[in-house]
Amino acid sequence: MVQVNDSYLKLKAGYLFPEIARRVKAFSEAHPEARIIRLGIGDVTEPLPAACRAAMTKAIEAMGTREGFHGYGPEQGYPWLREAIARHDFQSRGCEVSAEEIFISDGSKCDSSNILDILGAGNRVAVTDPVYPVYVDSNVMAGRTGDADEGGRYGGLTYLPLTAGNGFVAPLPERPVDLIYLCFPNNPTGAVATREQLKQWVDYALAHDALILFDAAYEAFISDPELPHSIYEIEGARRCAIEFRSFSKNAGFTGTRCAFTVVPRGLSGTTASGERVELWGLWNRRQSTKFNGVSYIVQRGAEAVYSPEGQEQVRALIGFYMENASIIRRELQAAGLQVHGGEQAPYVWIGTPEGMDSWGFFDHLLGNAHVVGTPGSGFGAAGEGYFRLSAFNSRANVEEAMQRIRAL
């Protein structure tokens, strides 16, 4: 008899975003005349940068020739892309990251889940609350948690509350943990961490022999020069952190899929017998066995991000979305709502009106303003009473959505 993975049965009713899609679909079918504006899922709307399109077109043409054809590429990514990333994203900021420590992938969501393949089941895991759901759900699927309680918190996980009182930067765990998921700029709250705050986490990880899984997918949206873009800007982080990044939001690659993970040489974990083992080698073996790499065409497009034209065009894209975020912040504050984020990140974290919970506010906006956002409770129990709006949409849609919400 075929057995299923019972851990999947522990998951809550549905992954957050499919549940949103289900509710929106039901509303659309009941009200076909409604023009819905979607500010929920963080999917980009603007065209790929011209430099990336030109590079991909050139790569497609090359693939049509015997001399320029590429079959299977290296699972770790082509050297020319890894070198460009190391030089522009890390070495330019004083980070000691080499090309061989960069692994190209098809998404930071995938990598932040797949990283569990090389980490032992007995690790004590800490996540923030609210949190990007993938961190929690991937641990549940892997059998690393107990059941969820009435508030949606899973047994076996240590939850670190993100609140307005702590500036949505998690406190250090009160009890020792082994794996720590951090995301800055934060999804969903839009908060950012200072060097001093990240140093506290690095110091904690070094002191407790813990590993930080650092999601920096939104680092390109940081405009304050005093704020760090990478965990590796903090001394000692190479000995305790893995970093995930993506081309999805900064360069609009959500539909073409390209990201990367940094695993420093020398970063190690412990076997059941107490032997120290380098994580780089384990991740390299995992990727070589389970991943066939990102297409040559897409990697050429990603490489073009680092050209002078690509850098200019990506900055324009980021500026466009951050202006959207500024409009959302301004209009919702004028409407009397409590507003956080949206200054160094493309997400705005809103306190729901008094007497209305997160899903109630979702239904209220969908039903009356025909605007879709993301209920805060979908990110964890501490997200109840909050609501996330994304700045990823056209300027016209953002402005109209704000007019509709203010008219309620």
N, C-alpha and C positions, 0 to 999 in steps of 0.2 A: 504494500500500500504506500502510495506517495504521501510523504509528510510535508506540510508547509512550515514556513518559518513563523512560529507562533508570536515572535516579537512584533510582527506587523500588526497583529490583532490588538496590541496595546495602544496603537496610535489613536489619537482623537478622531472624531468623525470624518474629518477630511483635511488635507493640507490646505492651508489658509487660502492660497490663490485660486485653486480649483473651486473652493466653496464660494468665493466671490464671483467667479465666472458662472457658477450655477445660479446664483441669485439674480445676477444681471440678465442671464438668458431667460429666466422665468419672467422677469419684469418686461423685457423687450417683447416677448411673445404676447404678453397681456396688453402691452401698450406700444404697438408697432409704430405709432406716430411720434413717439418720444425720441428726441435727438440726444443721445447719452454722451456725456463728456467723461472720459476715463482718466482720472488722476490717481489711480490705485496702484497697479503693478508698475514697477520702475522700468518700463520699457521705453526706449528712446523713439523719437518720431522724425528727427531731421535726417536728411540724406547723409550717406557716408562722405567723409572728406574727399575732395577731388583728387588729392595726392594719392590716397588709398585706392580710389577707383582706377586711376591711371596705372598704378603699379599692378593691380589685379588684372586689368585688361592686358597689359604687357605680358604678364605671366600666363594668361590663357593663350595668347598668341604663341608664346614659346612652347607651350604644351602641345601645340599642333605641329611641331617640327620634331624630327628625329633627334636633332642636336639639343633642343631645349626641353625635351620631355622629361618629366620626373615621375617615378613610380613611388614605391614606399620610401618615405623619408625617415630620418632618425627619430625614434620615439621621443627623445628629449627635446626635439626641435632643431631647426637648422642653425648652424654656428653663427651665421651672419645676423640672425634675429637675436639670438641670445647675447651676442656681443654688443649689439646696439642697445638692448635693454640695460645690460650691466653698466655701460658707459653713461647713458643719458639719465636713467632713473635712479641709479645708486651711486656710482663713482663720482658723478657731478655734485652730489650732496655729501661727499665725504664718507660714504658707506663702503666698507670693504666687502664687496660682493663681486664674484667673478662669473664669467659666462657659464662655466661648467656647473655652477650652483643654481642655475636657472633652468626650469623645466617647463616647456611650452605645453599648453593643454587647451581643451575646448571650453573651459569655464571654471571660474573660481568656486562656484557652487559645487561642481563635480569634485574638484580637488579637496575642498574642505570636508567633503564626505568621504572621499576615497582615502584620505590620509589615515583613517582609522584602520585600514588594512595592515599598516605596519606598526600599529601600537597595540600593546597588550590589553586584554579584556579587563584586567584587574585595576586599571588606572581610575583614580578618583577624578571626576570631571566637574569643572565649574563653568557655568554659563551665566551671562547676564539675564536680567528679567526686567523689561522686555528684551527679546532676542530675535535675530533672524532665524526663522523656524528650522532651517536646514540643520543647524548645529545640533539641536535637540533631536529632531526626527531621525537623523542618521545614526545617532547613538541608540535610540530606541530600536531601530531596525536591526542594528548589530547586536542586540541583546545585552546592552550594557546598562540598562536601567530596570527599575521595578515598574509597577503599574502607576498610572496617573491618579492623583487625588481629585477631590471635587473642584479644586481650583485650577486643575490642569498641570500641576507640577508632578514630575516623575520621581519616584523613589530612586535613590542612588545618585542623583545629581545635586550639586551644590548651586543654589541660585543666589546671584548677587544683584540686589535691587538697584535699578536705575530710577532715580526720582528727581523731581525738580529741586529738592533739598540738597542733593549731592551733585547737582549740575549734570545729571545723567552720565556721570563717570563712576563706575562701580567701585565700591569699597573693597579692600583686600579681604580674602576669605578669613573667617574666624577659625577655621580648622584646616589642616593641611590638605592640599589637593595636588594632583599630578598633571592634569591637562587643563588649560585655561583658554577659553575662547574670548578673544577681544576683537572688536570691530570699530575702527575709527578712520574717517568720520563715520559716526554710528548709523547703522540701519537697525531700527526705524527712527530714532529720536533726532538725528541730525547733529548730535553733540560731537565735539572734538576733544582730544586729549592734549595737554601741554607736555613739554619735555619732562618737567618735574613729575607729572602724573605717570607717564610711561616709565620713568626711571624707577618709581616705586614698584611697578609691576615686574620690571626686569630684576630688581634687587630681590623681590620676593621669590621669583622663579629660581634665581641662582641659589638663594639660601635654602630652598626646599627641594632642589633638584627637580623642578617642575618644567613643563614645556608650554610655552605660549603659542597658540595658533592664532596668528594676527591677520585679520582680514582688512586689507587696505584697498579694497575695490574702488573706493571713492576718493582716494588721496588727491587726485588731480583737481578736485573742486576746492581744495584749501587755497585761500588767497592770502592769509596772514603769514608773513615771512617768518614769524617767531614760532609757528607751529610745525612740528615734525611731520613729514610725509611717510616715513618708514620707521619701523621698530628698530632697524639697524642704525639709525642715527643716535641711538642710545648705547653707551658703552656697555659691553658685556652681552648685548642681545644675541650676538652670533652663537653664544654658548647655550641659549635657552629659547630660541624662537624660530618658527617657520612662518614665512609671510606669503599671503595669497594676493594676487592682483589680476586685473582684467582690463581688456580693451573695450568691453561692452558699453560702458557709460561715457567714458571720455572721448572715444572715437566712433561710437555708434555701432559696435560690432555685435549687438545682441542677435542679429540674424545671420552673422557669418561665423561667429564663435572662435574666439581666441583669447587666451589668458595665460598666466604663468604662475608658478610657485617657486619660491626660493628656499632651498634647503642647504644651509651652510655646511661646508666640510668641517669635520671635527665635532659637530653637534651629535650628541649620543644619547642613548637610552640604555636600560639595564635588562638583561635576560632574566628568566626565572631563576637561573643559577647564580646571578649576581655579576655576570660578565658585562662589560661595557661594549656596546655595538654602535657603530656610526649609522645615523639615520639616512644619510645621503645614499649609501649603498643599498639600503632596504628600499627606499623610494625609487631609486634607479631600476632595481630589479622589478618592482611592482609595475612601473610604467612600461618597461620592456616586455613584460608578460601580458599585461591586461590592456594596453593602450597602443594604438597604431599611429598615433601622432595626428597633428593638425595638417590640413592640406597645404601643399606648396603654394597654391594661389593665395590662400588666406594669409599665410605667413609673410608673403611678399607685401600684401596690403598692410599688415601690421608693421613691417619694417619701415614703410613709407611714413608712418606716424612720426618717426624720428628725423625725417628730412626737414629742412627749413620750411618748406611749404606746408608739410604735414603739421609741424608744430604750430604754425600760425593758424591753420584751419581748425585744429583741435582746440586751441585757446578760444577761438571764436565760438565754437560749439559750446564749450563750458560756460563762456560768458552769456550766451543766449539762455541756457537753462538756468543759470544763477539769477538772471534778470527775471525769469519766470518765478523763481523762488521768492525774490524780493517783492514781486507783485502780490503773490499769495500771502506773504507775511503782512504786508501793509494793509491789504484789504480785510483780512480776517481780524487783525488787531483793531481796525476801524469798526468792525462789526461787534467788537466787545468780547472776542474769544481770547482765551489764554493761548499764546503761541510760543513755540520753541523751535530751535533749529533753523534751517533755511539760510544761514549766513556763510557757512563753510561746507555745506552739503546740500544736495538737491532735494532733501526731504524736509517737510515742515510737520512738526509734531504738535497737535492741537488738543487742548483740553475740551472735552465734550461739554455742551451746555448743561446746566444744573438739572438733575432729574433724568438725564438721558445716558444710558450706557453705550458702549462702543458700537455694538451691532444695532442698537436702536437708532443711533446717529447715522449709521450706514444706511439703514432703511429710510430714515427721514430725508437724507440728501438725495438718495436714488429716487424715491417716490415723489418728492416735491421740487427738487432742483434738477433732477436727472443728471446728477454728478456722482461719480464713483470714486470712493477713497478706500482706505484700508483700516478696518477696526483695530484699535490698539490691543484689544484682548487677544487677537489672533497671534500676537507676538509674545504672549505670556500673561500670567495672572496680573503682574504689575502694570501691564499695559491697559488694563481696564480703566475706563474713564478718559482715554485718549484716542486720537484718530490721526492717521498719517495721510498727508497729501503729497503727491509726487510732482516735481517741476518738469517732468519729461512730457511735454506736449507742445503743440503750436502756440504761438503768442495769442492768436485769436481765440483759441479754445480756453486758454488760461484766463484771459480777460473776461470772456463770457461766463465761464464757470464762477468766477468771483462775483460777477454781477448777480447771477442767479442766487448764490448763497447769501449775499448781503440783502437780497430782496425777501428772503424767508422771514 
